[in-house]
Amino acid sequence: IPENDPSVLFNTAGMQPLVPYLLGKKHPEGTRLCDYQKCVRLTDLDEIGDKTHHTFFEMLGNWSLGDYFKKESIEFSFEFLTRELNIPIEKLAVTVFEGNSDIPRDEVAASVWKSLGIPEERIAYLGVEDNFWIAGDTGPCGGDTEIFYFRSNDEIPEKFDPSDERWVEIWNNVFMEYRKNEDGTIEELEQKNVDTGMGLERVVAVLEGVN
């Protein structure tokens, strides 16, 4: 149950207990954290029973509280997936935030992915519904980049189609550089944060080759 976020009934994401620190309060462990958070996600009820959604799951996270930002975050994720977990790069694709009237298209994240060897055809630009994160109606928020794994024995398509269900999201890097106010306005945070969320159960399923 959230201790400091009245916008939700349960902790639905790893960032909920960290809201005060995302807004600038000093964390006793410093500016670089990693954690796992048990989550109850009631917004996914209609999807429960498919191959990727649980109401109750564990979210793995690593955090920058005003420390490193987009470039380092993406490089850390890529290194962990390809070197530590030995996931082949050809089975990975990503989405980035396409921007809107308030926030520009995230060319920075896209260029970092390209520099790491993710080809243009494996990068999709998506809008607020898919690539913008906020855990409620107000609070810290920002565009994100999501990492997908091709979970199928079929031939891997050259071009990434996010609507193709064979591609499964396994990690989400949120760049929390804004705050949404109660009047709907969005302002920049003085402290730029990174919030990443990797679903423990999804990654284990990928590594074990099971549904």
Solvent accessible surface area in square Angstrom, and as a share of the most:
residue,aa,sasa,rsa
1,I,158,0.80
2,P,21,0.13
3,E,168,0.75
4,N,62,0.32
5,D,18,0.10
6,P,138,0.87
7,S,56,0.36
8,V,35,0.20
9,L,132,0.66
10,F,68,0.28
11,N,19,0.10
12,T,23,0.13
13,A,6,0.04
14,G,6,0.06
15,M,5,0.02
16,Q,0,0.00
17,P,46,0.29
18,L,14,0.07
19,V,19,0.11
20,P,33,0.20
21,Y,38,0.14
22,L,0,0.00
23,L,70,0.35
24,G,30,0.29
25,K,124,0.52
26,K,171,0.72
27,H,40,0.18
28,P,119,0.75
29,E,133,0.59
30,G,32,0.31
31,T,65,0.38
32,R,138,0.50
33,L,25,0.12
34,C,109,0.65
35,D,52,0.27
36,Y,146,0.55
37,Q,33,0.15
38,K,111,0.47
39,C,0,0.00
40,V,41,0.24
41,R,43,0.16
42,L,80,0.40
43,T,117,0.68
44,D,25,0.13
45,L,101,0.50
46,D,145,0.75
47,E,75,0.33
48,I,70,0.36
49,G,72,0.70
50,D,72,0.37
51,K,133,0.57
52,T,32,0.19
53,H,43,0.19
54,H,90,0.40
55,T,44,0.26
56,F,116,0.48
57,F,23,0.10
58,E,41,0.18
59,M,31,0.14
60,L,54,0.27
61,G,10,0.10
62,N,32,0.16
63,W,2,0.01
64,S,0,0.00
65,L,10,0.05
66,G,43,0.42
67,D,62,0.32
68,Y,15,0.06
69,F,50,0.21
70,K,26,0.11
71,K,113,0.48
72,E,67,0.30
73,S,0,0.00
74,I,0,0.00
75,E,54,0.24
76,F,82,0.34
77,S,1,0.00
78,F,32,0.13
79,E,74,0.33
80,F,80,0.33
81,L,1,0.01
82,T,29,0.17
83,R,174,0.64
84,E,111,0.50
85,L,38,0.19
86,N,115,0.59
87,I,7,0.04
88,P,58,0.37
89,I,61,0.31
90,E,96,0.43
91,K,39,0.17
92,L,2,0.01
93,A,0,0.00
94,V,0,0.00
95,T,0,0.00
96,V,0,0.00
97,F,2,0.01
98,E,79,0.36
99,G,15,0.14
100,N,65,0.33
101,S,118,0.76
102,D,92,0.48
103,I,9,0.05
104,P,101,0.64
105,R,113,0.41
106,D,11,0.06
107,E,93,0.42
108,V,83,0.48
109,A,0,0.00
110,A,0,0.00
111,S,61,0.39
112,V,12,0.07
113,W,2,0.01
114,K,84,0.36
115,S,91,0.58
116,L,46,0.23
117,G,45,0.43
118,I,2,0.01
119,P,60,0.38
120,E,90,0.40
121,E,70,0.31
122,R,23,0.08
123,I,12,0.06
124,A,16,0.12
125,Y,42,0.16
126,L,43,0.21
127,G,20,0.19
128,V,74,0.42
129,E,171,0.77
130,D,76,0.40
131,N,0,0.00
132,F,30,0.12
133,W,54,0.19
134,I,43,0.22
135,A,12,0.09
136,G,29,0.28
137,D,117,0.61
138,T,53,0.31
139,G,15,0.14
140,P,4,0.03
141,C,0,0.00
142,G,0,0.00
143,G,7,0.07
144,D,3,0.01
145,T,0,0.00
146,E,20,0.09
147,I,1,0.00
148,F,20,0.08
149,Y,24,0.09
150,F,0,0.00
151,R,46,0.17
152,S,29,0.19
153,N,163,0.84
154,D,75,0.39
155,E,159,0.71
156,I,46,0.24
157,P,39,0.24
158,E,133,0.60
159,K,144,0.61
160,F,8,0.03
161,D,71,0.37
162,P,44,0.28
163,S,91,0.58
164,D,30,0.16
165,E,161,0.72
166,R,83,0.30
167,W,10,0.03
168,V,10,0.06
169,E,48,0.22
170,I,4,0.02
171,W,18,0.06
172,N,21,0.11
173,N,0,0.00
174,V,4,0.02
175,F,1,0.01
176,M,0,0.00
177,E,24,0.11
178,Y,24,0.09
179,R,87,0.32
180,K,67,0.28
181,N,43,0.22
182,E,164,0.74
183,D,111,0.58
184,G,41,0.39
185,T,71,0.42
186,I,47,0.24
187,E,76,0.34
188,E,116,0.52
189,L,17,0.09
190,E,185,0.83
191,Q,37,0.16
192,K,63,0.27
193,N,0,0.00
194,V,0,0.00
195,D,9,0.05
196,T,1,0.01
197,G,13,0.13
198,M,6,0.03
199,G,11,0.11
200,L,59,0.30
201,E,59,0.27
202,R,55,0.20
203,V,8,0.05
204,V,60,0.35
205,A,12,0.09
206,V,11,0.07
207,L,87,0.44
208,E,117,0.53
209,G,68,0.65
210,V,77,0.44
211,N,126,0.65
